[in-house]
């Protein structure tokens, strides 16, 4: 690892610091413990009531207040955000926000949060949400429309879905502390479980779907970005891709990410869908997160895939050069979902995360160092 490829150096004037989070699921069980829960009815083969997910967690030893405050679920993340003061807080919001009962037939999983619980996202200071994923339409087109209008009313920006194709393909924009624009695009692939019918059309709501990751798709994406991006803007491309449980990084994902960076249009690739962290790459000075894991969910007490440690996650804080978008450093705070809230990971869990990132990052030229406070710093080959 190159000594210059380290994020241990402190920020300098003009740098852009982002917060990037993986999947955020404020739905089902979590929605049920918040002040204004939705109707708990589900149309899932596993459970028929969202309250069952709370009961599963409690049976596994969780201690969960009911009702919980809007801030409760963010736990230790609130202190970390206050410490890091990022220019923008970006997550993959993986739920419908709606009271719609128009569930998608045969979907098998029904994520929704009551619109009256939207303050939960405001308490976290979320600036922008990627919403192109395989759950935002769980409660139908009416649920999607209500999701978007609820985010708008809460002054939370979003990208990746829309009332038509034009809106779904549009980026959202955040202004950084130094006055520069950050543009965020959101895409989802069929490999993440998105039904093909969810793709937005000229006259139908839906999400921004990539049906494959071939060269034509990469060229199409770069063309869209060039049409919106004046010189000097930073660009994050958020993409929901791949399966839930697999450390392997498919060749087409890597080729797609490399092509976007080679085109000069994308500064950070923010990949998610896997319920666990995956390897990290720095390609031509630009950050690629292939799988961010989950920041918040209601899976506590559900058995299966324990070896992947889906309860562990990372809060990613990349620091970018203001003009070039080059990665200057990446600091990560290890977390664990416990009691339906985000907690700092234990020392043993931090070690597990370090060893996993080192193992998965080795073929990609990356590794991590543990700091005294338990945060992780990325190292990479120049």
C-alpha positions as CSV (number, residue, x, y, z in Angstrom):
1,X,0.0,0.0,0.0
2,X,1.2,3.4,-0.8
3,X,1.8,5.8,2.1
4,X,0.2,8.5,0.0
5,X,-2.9,6.4,-0.5
6,X,-4.0,7.0,3.1
7,X,-6.9,8.9,4.6
8,X,-5.1,9.6,7.9
9,X,-4.3,13.2,6.9
10,X,-6.8,15.9,8.2
11,X,-9.1,17.9,5.9
12,X,-7.9,21.1,4.3
13,X,-9.9,24.1,3.1
14,X,-12.1,23.5,0.2
15,X,-12.2,19.7,0.5
16,X,-15.7,18.0,0.2
17,X,-16.6,15.5,2.9
18,X,-19.6,13.3,2.3
19,X,-21.5,10.8,4.3
20,X,-22.5,7.7,2.3
21,X,-24.7,5.1,4.0
22,X,-25.9,1.8,2.8
23,X,-29.5,0.5,2.9
24,X,-31.7,2.4,5.3
25,X,-34.9,0.4,6.1
26,X,-37.2,2.5,8.4
27,X,-40.0,0.2,7.6
28,X,-42.0,-2.7,9.0
29,X,-40.7,-3.3,12.6
30,X,-38.9,0.0,12.8
31,X,-42.0,1.9,11.6
32,X,-44.1,0.0,14.3
33,X,-41.9,1.4,17.2
34,X,-42.0,5.0,16.0
35,X,-44.7,7.4,17.2
36,X,-47.1,7.0,14.2
37,X,-47.0,3.4,12.9
38,X,-48.7,2.2,9.7
39,X,-51.3,-0.5,9.6
40,X,-49.1,-3.5,10.4
41,X,-50.7,-5.8,7.8
42,X,-48.2,-7.6,5.5
43,X,-48.6,-9.8,2.5
44,X,-45.4,-11.8,3.1
45,X,-45.2,-15.6,3.3
46,X,-43.1,-15.3,6.4
47,X,-45.1,-12.9,8.6
48,X,-48.5,-11.3,8.2
49,X,-47.9,-8.4,10.7
50,X,-45.0,-5.9,10.9
51,X,-45.3,-6.2,14.6
52,X,-43.9,-9.7,14.3
53,X,-40.5,-8.3,13.4
54,X,-40.4,-6.4,16.7
55,X,-41.4,-9.6,18.5
56,X,-38.6,-11.6,16.7
57,X,-36.0,-9.0,17.8
58,X,-37.2,-9.0,21.4
59,X,-37.2,-12.8,21.5
60,X,-33.5,-12.6,20.4
61,X,-32.8,-10.4,23.4
62,X,-33.4,-6.9,22.0
63,X,-34.6,-4.2,24.4
64,X,-36.7,-1.7,22.3
65,X,-38.7,1.2,23.7
66,X,-42.3,1.6,22.4
67,X,-43.0,4.2,21.2
68,X,-39.4,5.2,20.4
69,X,-38.5,8.8,19.6
70,X,-37.8,9.7,16.0
71,X,-34.1,10.1,16.9
72,X,-33.8,6.8,18.8
73,X,-33.1,4.5,15.9
74,X,-30.0,6.6,14.9
75,X,-28.3,6.0,18.2
76,X,-24.6,6.6,18.1
77,X,-24.7,7.7,14.5
78,X,-26.0,11.1,15.6
79,X,-22.7,11.8,17.5
80,X,-20.6,10.6,14.6
81,X,-22.4,12.9,12.1
82,X,-22.0,15.8,14.5
83,X,-18.3,15.1,14.8
84,X,-17.6,14.7,11.1
85,X,-19.9,17.5,9.8
86,X,-20.2,16.2,6.3
87,X,-21.3,18.5,3.4
88,X,-24.0,16.1,2.5
89,X,-25.6,13.0,4.1
90,X,-26.7,10.5,1.4
91,X,-28.4,7.1,1.9
92,X,-30.1,4.4,-0.1
93,X,-33.7,4.7,1.3
94,X,-35.1,1.3,0.9
95,X,-38.8,1.7,1.7
96,X,-42.0,3.1,0.5
97,X,-43.3,6.0,2.7
98,X,-47.0,5.6,2.4
99,X,-50.3,4.5,3.9
100,X,-51.3,2.9,0.5
101,X,-52.7,-0.6,0.7
102,X,-51.9,-1.2,-3.0
103,X,-49.2,-3.8,-2.3
104,X,-47.4,-5.2,-5.3
105,X,-48.9,-8.7,-5.9
106,X,-46.4,-11.5,-5.5
107,X,-43.6,-9.2,-4.3
108,X,-43.1,-11.3,-1.1
109,X,-41.7,-8.4,1.0
110,X,-43.6,-5.3,2.0
111,X,-41.6,-2.4,3.2
112,X,-43.4,0.8,4.2
113,X,-43.1,3.6,6.7
114,X,-45.9,5.9,7.7
115,X,-45.6,9.4,6.2
116,X,-46.2,10.7,9.7
117,X,-42.9,9.1,10.7
118,X,-40.9,11.1,8.1
119,X,-39.4,13.2,11.0
120,X,-37.2,10.1,11.6
121,X,-35.2,11.0,8.5
122,X,-35.1,14.7,9.4
123,X,-33.7,13.8,12.8
124,X,-30.8,12.2,11.0
125,X,-30.2,15.3,8.8
126,X,-30.5,13.3,5.6
127,X,-29.9,15.6,2.7
128,X,-30.6,13.3,-0.2
129,X,-31.9,9.8,-0.8
130,X,-31.2,7.3,-3.6
131,X,-34.6,5.6,-4.2
132,X,-34.0,3.4,-7.2
133,X,-34.1,0.1,-5.4
134,X,-36.3,-3.1,-5.1
135,X,-38.6,-1.8,-2.3
136,X,-39.7,1.7,-3.1
137,X,-42.7,0.3,-5.1
138,X,-43.6,-2.4,-2.6
139,X,-47.0,-0.6,-2.1
140,X,-47.7,0.2,-5.7
141,X,-47.7,3.3,-7.9
142,X,-49.9,5.2,-5.4
143,X,-47.3,4.3,-2.7
144,X,-44.5,5.6,-4.9
145,X,-46.3,8.9,-5.5
146,X,-46.9,9.4,-1.8
147,X,-43.3,8.5,-1.1
148,X,-42.0,11.2,-3.4
149,X,-44.5,13.9,-2.2
150,X,-43.7,13.0,1.5
151,X,-39.9,13.5,0.8
152,X,-40.6,16.8,-1.0
153,X,-42.7,18.1,1.9
154,X,-39.9,17.2,4.3
155,X,-37.4,19.0,2.2
156,X,-35.4,15.8,1.6
157,X,-34.0,15.5,-1.9
158,X,-34.3,12.3,-3.9
159,X,-33.3,10.8,-7.1
160,X,-33.9,7.5,-9.0
161,X,-37.7,7.4,-9.1
162,X,-40.4,9.6,-10.5
163,X,-43.9,10.1,-11.8
164,X,-42.5,9.5,-15.3
165,X,-39.2,8.5,-16.9
166,X,-37.9,12.0,-17.2
167,X,-38.3,12.6,-13.5
168,X,-36.9,9.2,-12.5
169,X,-33.7,9.8,-14.6
170,X,-33.0,13.3,-13.2
171,X,-30.3,13.9,-10.6
172,X,-30.7,15.8,-7.4
173,X,-28.3,18.5,-6.3
174,X,-26.8,19.5,-2.9
175,X,-24.7,22.6,-2.4
176,X,-21.6,22.0,-0.3
177,X,-20.2,24.4,2.4
178,X,-17.8,25.9,-0.1
179,X,-20.5,26.6,-2.5
180,X,-19.9,23.8,-5.0
181,X,-22.6,21.6,-6.4
182,X,-22.8,17.9,-5.7
183,X,-25.0,16.0,-8.2
184,X,-26.4,12.6,-7.2
185,X,-27.8,10.0,-9.7
186,X,-29.6,6.8,-8.6
187,X,-30.0,3.6,-10.7
188,X,-31.1,0.1,-10.0
189,X,-30.4,-3.1,-11.9
190,X,-32.6,-6.1,-12.4
191,X,-30.0,-8.2,-10.5
192,X,-31.0,-6.5,-7.3
193,X,-34.5,-8.0,-7.5
194,X,-36.2,-5.0,-9.2
195,X,-39.2,-6.2,-11.3
196,X,-38.8,-5.1,-14.9
197,X,-42.3,-3.5,-14.8
198,X,-41.0,-1.1,-12.2
199,X,-39.0,0.9,-14.8
200,X,-40.5,4.3,-15.3
201,X,-41.9,5.2,-18.7
202,X,-43.0,8.3,-20.4
203,X,-46.5,7.9,-19.0
204,X,-46.0,5.6,-16.0
205,X,-44.3,6.1,-12.6
206,X,-41.4,4.0,-11.7
207,X,-37.7,3.9,-11.1
208,X,-34.5,4.5,-13.0
209,X,-33.6,1.0,-14.2
210,X,-30.5,-0.3,-15.9
211,X,-31.4,-3.6,-17.6
212,X,-27.7,-4.5,-17.9
213,X,-24.2,-3.1,-17.2
214,X,-22.7,-3.4,-20.7
215,X,-20.8,-0.8,-22.6
216,X,-23.9,0.6,-24.2
217,X,-25.5,1.2,-20.8
218,X,-22.3,2.8,-19.5
219,X,-22.2,5.2,-22.5
220,X,-25.8,6.0,-22.0
221,X,-25.3,6.9,-18.4
222,X,-22.2,9.0,-19.1
223,X,-24.1,10.9,-21.8
224,X,-26.9,11.7,-19.4
225,X,-24.4,13.0,-16.8
226,X,-22.5,15.1,-19.3
227,X,-25.7,16.8,-20.3
228,X,-26.3,17.9,-16.7
229,X,-22.8,18.4,-15.3
230,X,-21.0,21.7,-15.8
231,X,-17.2,21.8,-15.1
232,X,-16.4,21.7,-11.4
233,X,-19.4,19.8,-10.1
234,X,-18.8,16.6,-8.0
235,X,-20.8,13.6,-9.1
236,X,-21.9,10.6,-7.0
237,X,-23.6,7.7,-8.9
238,X,-25.6,5.6,-6.5
239,X,-26.5,2.1,-7.8
240,X,-28.5,-0.8,-6.3
241,X,-27.0,-3.9,-7.8
242,X,-26.4,-7.6,-7.2
243,X,-27.6,-10.1,-4.7
244,X,-28.0,-9.8,-0.9
245,X,-25.5,-12.3,0.3
246,X,-22.2,-12.7,-1.7
247,X,-18.8,-11.1,-1.2
248,X,-18.0,-11.7,-4.9
249,X,-17.8,-8.6,-7.1
250,X,-19.2,-9.6,-10.6
251,X,-16.9,-8.6,-13.5
252,X,-19.7,-6.6,-15.1
253,X,-20.0,-4.4,-12.0
254,X,-16.3,-3.7,-12.0
255,X,-16.1,-3.0,-15.7
256,X,-19.1,-0.7,-15.5
257,X,-17.7,1.3,-12.6
258,X,-14.3,1.6,-14.3
259,X,-15.9,2.8,-17.5
260,X,-17.8,5.6,-15.7
261,X,-14.6,6.8,-14.0
262,X,-12.6,6.5,-17.3
263,X,-15.2,8.7,-19.0
264,X,-14.5,11.5,-16.5
265,X,-18.1,11.9,-15.5
266,X,-18.3,10.1,-12.1
267,X,-16.3,10.8,-9.0
268,X,-17.8,8.2,-6.6
269,X,-19.6,5.0,-7.3
270,X,-21.9,4.3,-4.3
271,X,-22.9,0.7,-4.6
272,X,-25.4,-1.2,-2.4
273,X,-27.9,-4.1,-2.2
274,X,-25.7,-6.6,-0.3
275,X,-26.8,-6.8,3.3
276,X,-23.1,-6.9,4.3
277,X,-20.0,-4.8,3.5
278,X,-18.0,-5.7,0.4
279,X,-14.5,-4.8,-0.9
280,X,-13.6,-1.2,-1.7
281,X,-11.6,0.0,-4.7
282,X,-9.9,3.2,-5.7
283,X,-9.6,3.4,-9.5
284,X,-7.7,6.2,-11.1
285,X,-8.0,8.1,-7.9
286,X,-11.8,7.7,-7.6
287,X,-13.7,5.8,-4.9
288,X,-15.8,2.7,-5.7
289,X,-18.0,1.2,-2.9
290,X,-19.3,-2.1,-4.3
291,X,-21.5,-2.9,-1.3
292,X,-22.1,-0.6,1.7
293,X,-24.1,-3.1,3.8
294,X,-27.0,-2.0,5.8
295,X,-27.0,1.0,8.1
296,X,-30.5,0.3,9.6
297,X,-33.0,-2.5,9.3
298,X,-35.4,-4.7,11.3
299,X,-33.7,-8.0,10.6
300,X,-32.7,-8.6,14.3
301,X,-33.8,-12.1,15.3
302,X,-34.0,-13.4,11.8
303,X,-31.8,-16.5,11.3
304,X,-29.6,-17.3,8.4
305,X,-26.4,-16.0,6.7
306,X,-24.8,-15.2,10.1
307,X,-21.3,-15.7,8.6
308,X,-21.8,-12.5,6.6
309,X,-22.5,-10.4,9.7
310,X,-25.3,-8.4,8.3
311,X,-25.7,-6.7,11.6
312,X,-22.4,-4.9,11.1
313,X,-22.1,-1.9,8.9
314,X,-20.0,1.1,8.2
315,X,-20.6,4.9,8.0
316,X,-18.5,6.0,5.1
317,X,-17.0,9.5,5.0
318,X,-15.0,10.1,1.8
319,X,-13.1,13.3,1.5
320,X,-12.8,14.6,-2.1
321,X,-10.7,17.2,-3.8
322,X,-13.0,20.1,-4.7
323,X,-12.1,20.4,-8.4
324,X,-11.1,17.0,-9.5
325,X,-13.2,14.8,-7.2
326,X,-10.2,12.7,-6.5
327,X,-10.3,10.7,-3.3
328,X,-8.2,12.3,-0.6
329,X,-9.2,10.0,2.2
330,X,-11.9,7.6,3.4
331,X,-12.7,7.3,7.1
332,X,-15.3,4.7,8.2
333,X,-17.0,4.2,11.5
334,X,-18.0,0.6,12.3
335,X,-21.6,0.1,13.5
336,X,-23.8,-2.7,14.7
337,X,-27.6,-2.8,14.5
338,X,-28.9,-3.8,17.9
339,X,-32.2,-3.0,19.7
340,X,-33.4,-1.5,16.3
341,X,-30.8,1.3,16.5
342,X,-27.4,2.2,15.1
343,X,-24.6,1.5,17.7
344,X,-20.8,1.8,17.7
345,X,-19.4,-1.7,17.0
346,X,-17.5,-3.5,19.7
347,X,-13.7,-4.0,19.5
348,X,-14.1,-7.6,18.3
349,X,-16.6,-6.5,15.7
350,X,-14.2,-3.8,14.5
351,X,-11.5,-6.4,14.1
352,X,-13.9,-8.6,12.1
353,X,-14.7,-5.7,9.8
354,X,-11.0,-4.8,9.4
355,X,-10.1,-8.4,8.5
356,X,-13.0,-8.7,6.1
357,X,-12.1,-5.4,4.3
358,X,-8.5,-6.5,4.1
359,X,-9.4,-9.9,2.7
360,X,-11.9,-8.6,0.2
361,X,-9.9,-5.5,-0.7
362,X,-6.6,-7.3,-1.4
363,X,-7.5,-8.1,-5.0
364,X,-8.6,-4.5,-5.4
365,X,-5.5,-3.0,-4.0
366,X,-7.0,-1.7,-0.7
367,X,-6.8,-2.4,3.0
368,X,-7.7,-0.6,6.2
369,X,-6.0,0.7,9.4
370,X,-7.7,0.9,12.8
371,X,-7.4,4.3,14.5
372,X,-7.3,4.7,18.3
373,X,-11.0,5.7,18.4
374,X,-12.0,2.5,16.5
375,X,-12.7,4.1,13.2
376,X,-11.1,2.7,10.0
377,X,-9.0,4.5,7.4
378,X,-8.7,3.2,3.9
379,X,-5.2,2.5,2.4
380,X,-4.8,2.0,-1.3
381,X,-2.2,1.4,-4.0
382,X,-1.3,4.6,-5.9
